[in-house]
Amino acid sequence: MTGKFILMLSALMFSMAVLAADNQYVLGVDGLACPFCAYGIEKRLHKVDGVTDVQVDVGESLVRVTLQEGKTLTEERARQAVDEAGFTLRSYAEAGDEAGSSDAK
């Protein structure tokens, strides 16, 4: 019984992640060097309207931002938030289009 519950819970979590994929963005950020940097950018991005989750990969200099359904993160707004945190936006892409739609200028 416990095994079935865990399996159902895992399937539910996976399906929720798939549904949220339309509201995820991957930002390439220059200047991320340590956990303190990660905390600073997480704190700033959480102030953006609609942001529900921020995951930082310091080693890859990538930030994955998840927004509420119906909310979007424009490249301009992402650049502004990253700049305000003291970093430079290198690339911006919607999840699923992680090749990056542009490079920082």
DAUR-V822293 format. One line per field, one symbol per residue. ss: DSSP state (h for helix, s for strand, l for the rest). A space follows every 10 residues. Layout:
ss: ???
//
This chain:
ss: lhhhhhhhhh hhhhhhhhhh hhhsssssss llllhhhhhh hhhhhlllll ssssssslll lsssssslll llllhhhhhh hhhhlllsss ssssllllll lssll
//
